[in-house]
Amino acid sequence: RLIVGCGNSKMLMIDSTNGKVVGSIDCGQGVDAAAFDPETHLAFVSAGGSGNVTIAKVEADKLTLVQTLPTERGARTMTVDTKTHRIYLSNGKRDDASSFKVLVYEMVEK
């Protein structure tokens, strides 16, 4: 399975053997990155235009929305640490290098 964030504000799950879309959910505008945590089976798509990360549970051929995490507008470049299960996003103003920051989010079980 491939997790893809699309310009039409969709998170897609695609079968890599045949290219068929097997799951889809809405996500924010300005999608930049997609990530997957194999231990938690969570997929993440960052959307800097909307200022959020869409988090979905991956189960066979199904994507289930877990959370739309508010971040910051402009925060889009993202990675996931599969050991700590934290996600990291970068943000800053284009004309001010001193405004660069890394945002860190951690999933908390309820």
C-alpha positions in Angstrom: 0.0 0.0 0.0 1.1 3.6 -0.8 -0.2 6.6 1.2 -0.4 9.7 -1.0 -1.4 13.3 -0.2 -3.0 14.9 -3.2 -3.5 18.5 -4.4 -7.3 17.9 -4.4 -7.2 17.8 -0.6 -7.4 14.0 -0.4 -5.4 11.3 1.3 -5.3 8.2 -0.9 -4.3 4.6 -0.2 -3.2 3.0 -3.4 -2.5 -0.7 -4.2 1.1 -0.6 -5.4 0.7 -3.7 -7.5 -2.0 -2.3 -9.8 -2.3 1.4 -9.1 -5.9 1.1 -7.8 -7.2 3.5 -5.2 -8.4 1.4 -2.3 -9.1 4.1 0.3 -9.7 7.8 0.4 -10.4 10.5 3.0 -10.5 14.3 3.0 -7.5 16.2 4.2 -6.5 19.9 4.2 -5.2 22.2 1.5 -1.6 22.7 0.5 -0.6 19.0 1.0 3.2 18.5 1.1 4.1 15.3 2.8 2.8 11.8 3.7 4.2 9.4 6.2 3.3 6.0 7.7 4.1 4.5 11.0 4.1 0.7 10.5 3.9 -0.2 14.2 0.8 2.0 15.0 -0.7 1.6 11.5 -1.2 5.3 11.3 -0.9 7.4 8.2 -0.2 11.1 8.2 -0.7 13.9 5.6 0.5 17.4 6.3 -1.4 20.4 4.8 0.3 23.7 5.4 -2.4 25.7 3.6 -4.9 24.6 6.1 -2.5 24.3 9.0 -3.3 20.7 9.9 -2.2 17.1 9.7 -4.7 14.4 8.8 -4.2 11.2 10.8 -5.8 8.0 9.6 -5.7 4.3 10.7 -4.8 1.9 7.9 -6.6 -1.4 8.0 -6.4 -3.7 5.0 -8.3 -1.7 2.3 -9.7 0.9 4.6 -8.6 4.4 5.8 -10.4 5.6 9.0 -10.0 9.2 10.1 -8.5 9.3 13.6 -7.8 13.0 14.0 -7.4 16.3 12.2 -4.5 17.7 14.2 -4.2 21.5 14.1 -0.6 22.6 13.6 0.3 26.0 12.0 -0.4 27.5 8.6 2.7 26.9 6.5 3.9 23.8 8.4 4.1 21.2 5.7 7.4 19.4 5.5 7.0 16.4 7.8 8.5 13.1 9.0 7.6 10.5 11.5 9.9 8.9 14.0 8.8 5.2 14.1 10.6 4.6 17.4 8.9 7.4 19.4 5.8 7.7 17.2 6.2 11.5 17.1 5.7 13.6 14.0 7.9 16.5 13.2 7.0 19.5 11.0 9.0 22.5 10.0 7.7 26.0 9.7 9.0 29.6 9.4 8.6 32.8 7.4 10.2 32.8 3.9 12.0 36.1 4.4 13.1 35.5 8.0 15.5 32.6 8.6 15.4 33.3 12.3 11.7 32.3 12.4 12.5 28.7 11.5 11.1 26.1 14.0 10.4 22.5 14.3 7.0 21.5 15.6 6.8 18.1 17.5 3.6 16.2 18.1 3.0 12.9 20.0 0.0 10.6 19.9 -1.5 10.1 23.3 -3.8 7.1 24.0 -7.0 7.9 25.8 
